[in-house]
Amino acid sequence: MPIIQSREVTAAARLDNVRYAIRDLACVADEVIAQGHKVLPLNVGDPLNFDFQTPPHIIEAAYKAMRDGKNGYAPSPGIPEALEAIRGEAARKGITTVRDVFVTSGVSETVDLCISALVNPGEDILTPRPDYPLYSAVLCKLGIALNAYDLNEDDAWQPELADIERKLTPRTRAIVLINPNNPTGSLCSREMLEKIADLARRHNLVVFSDEIYDKLILPDSNGDATTPHIAFAAVAPDVPCITFGGMSKNYLVPGWRIGWGIVSGDAAAIKPYTEGIHRLLRARLCANHPEQYAIKPALEGPQDHLVEVKRKLRSRRDLTQKWCESTPRVSCVAPRGAFYAFPKIDIPESDEVFVKELIRQKHVMVVHGSGFGQKPGTQHFRIVFLPDEKTLTRAYAGIADFIHNRYPTK
Ligand SMILES: Cc1ncc(COP(=O)(O)O)c(C=O)c1O
């Protein structure tokens, strides 16, 4: 009689707090699809699901690398020509104190690696609330308690400095900025970056500045495009900082898994930490190899696709904002970057119930604000405004109708 191991294999308890907002919703969407309906997906930030195309010269570069036999392991930090191109990009971003650069399998790996190389048990890092859920997932994985600071909706979702000061402990090692932000679409002002730099200096913090959407900046609703993206490391050249960047969003290749980190700040201060990062870079061998040959052509070649991407995003952002402004119980800080809007909803039940019922009744899928760890007592949902205007109009009509029927106007 063969022995059959049938005892349940439980997952590590430290994963209990890892949020699965999008996965939970997928179960509800599957129910609806099984009933024969089509679901309108306004939940996944992948431009390639919609009418956006990868620039052909980038595809050519990766294809050529494969044909040329660049299919073995790459050097752990990345191939030299990609590293040089990333240094050039750092210079264009105004970062003058670059100490190191390295290539990763997507910004997702940069996040994991930079946090893992820094934080000891009992220490913490400050993450924004709401946040991109990977940050809290990585912290849970490492057994590090969450220490979230609020973004202030009444101040265009800028970090709330007083809350940061309140949350700082002697064991806080770093602060995460996501700029432009997912899920709010907000941009950090120069004044705010300067204040955060000041705080980092006073408390010896490393700054993780996630700038994966830095080329997707939209003009404000008056068409004023003068607010450029400002890199944190350009404002604070002395502060130990890792700027996170990548190809997924700006160059429309999320499936390639190419990201990077730019290390800046005082050379002596950042050295031991950089060595720790390199230990982890070596341990995981390398990032995807042939795709790294597309980094230089992407960063230094034609940027024409961005004009078209931003034209579409601006029109879809404006449509989204107009809908938010004209729909009872909905209000929204106008997004200035990336492709997300994070409207507030004034409803007498949780935003999770709202979102699940919306999928069931109107077959439109957005993500509940609580899935991003929002401020308690508030309700929001995140819209991905990547679909074309016709699809968005249909989705918004469905959401407005749902709100009207479920919550009779006060
Ligand atoms: C703020 C933010 N950081 C990092 C990532 C991960 O990006 P990548 O595809 O490079 O792993 C995302 C993806 O949506 C994101 O929104």
The ligand as an ORCA input file, in Angstrom:
! r2SCAN-3c Opt
* xyz 0 1
  C       3.764     51.798     -8.344
  C       4.196     50.524     -8.984
  N       5.417     50.046     -8.694
  C       5.855     48.895     -9.233
  C       5.069     48.166    -10.110
  C       5.610     46.867    -10.666
  O       6.069     47.060    -11.944
  P       6.886     45.977    -12.790
  O       5.988     45.550    -13.910
  O       8.095     46.707    -13.308
  O       7.249     44.869    -11.878
  C       3.797     48.637    -10.453
  C       2.916     47.864    -11.357
  O       1.750     48.131    -11.549
  C       3.342     49.845     -9.872
  O       2.137     50.344    -10.132
*
